[in-house]
Amino acid sequence: MPLITSALLTCDASRPAHSVFTCPVAEWGAMVFEPLREKDPREIAGFRLTQRLGQGAMGVVYLGYRSPRPVAIKVIKPTLADQPYFRQRFAQELEAIRRVGGFHTAALVDADPDAEQPWIATEYVHAPSLEGLLNQHGAVSELGAWWLAASLSDALIHIHSVRLLHRDLKPSNVLVTTQGTRVIDFGVCHVGGATGLTSGDTPVGTLVYMAPEQAKDSRKASEAADVYSLGATLVHAATGHPPFYADIPVQRILDVPPDLSGLPESLRELVVTTLSYAPEDRPTAHSVLEAAMDRLLEHAVPVSGPLYPPLPGAFLTDVLQVEGAPPVPPALPEPAPAHPRGGAPGGEPAPATPRAPRANHPGGGPRPLGCQRRLWLAWRHRR
């Protein structure tokens, strides 16, 4: 069973994957979220839930606020929460995700693995997915593919450095921003050396991007399997189509050549090696990063500074539109107007009490003058 996620924005295969948020998109820059359902919680640990972001095998993901900054909150299904081993692995991997940080991923904000329904909140990254951009505009440019290779291999290096595996790297789990990519949805990651919650013969991940050994036995997933998924993602990005077509695991276990039609020649050697059938024949993420950086520097592509990445203009336009229209925290409900002192319950001021006429002095003369009144009269008399 998949474990925790990073950005927690899992794609829903039953809906068109126009964006990583698994909700309809009216137009780029105007994300449309699904409203909360009747049985959805409205608040979790001080986070005010406002919309649904998606639903997957682990649970439901919500958009929430505890401050003006939005977060993505995944609430685990009760069927998983009832499994003691799941809770143990959940807690272990929360610590691992904390170590990953938020430079290449979505940072962990808060979590409670001991709650009746465990939950995890991460930074909400308001950006389109690579899959959504590919579906909208087709393949990236040749240099854009090399830029993705550099950015994603750098992310894998960082993830692997804290003994984590992703095990489901694919275009829908890559967010594209003007500052680079963010790798999300660690729903199938695990601490290196430990097994997941699935049986060995149950594949964990997405078949068309999955390494053969991982499709055969999920416990065989390794850093080399993540590199394989990186190569498959690059094929999709550079050609507009995935390298394989598979509906059942047996189709991925066989040593079949990938579909590389339309792949730029400069990428072929790198892609072919990353998609090697034997894990030991694949390059490391470090090697992929070195090759990609050499290619970018060879073409004088800026690799630092405020300049935009070398992606097609249509891609950058969509990215800028989305970044320029972040979700706005919902307004707090207006407090009920305070009743005037002595006001009526319905908000209408209470009728004024008639003032009693001044009583005469007990001696029968006019009411005695106050001190200030007497001083004022004395001053007028002197003038």
ABEGO torsion letter per residue (X at the ends): XBBBBAAGBBBBAABBBABAAGBBBABBGBBBBBBBBAABBABBGGBBBABBAEBBAAEBBBBBBABABBBBBBBBBAAAAABAAAAAAAAAAAAAAAAAEAAABBBBABBBAABABBBBBBBBBBBBBAAAAAAAAEBBBAAAAAAAAAAAAAAAAAAAAAGBBAGABBAAABBBBAAEBBBBGAAABBBBGBBBABBAABBBEBAAABBAAAAABAAABBAAAAAAAAAAAAAAAAAGBBABBBABAAAAABBBBBBABGBBAAAAAAAAAAABABAAABBBAAAAAAAAAAAAAAAGBBABEABBBBBBAAAAAAAAAAAABBBBBBBBBBBBBBBBBGBBAAGBBBBBBBBBBBBBBAAGBBBBBBAAAAAAAAAAAAX
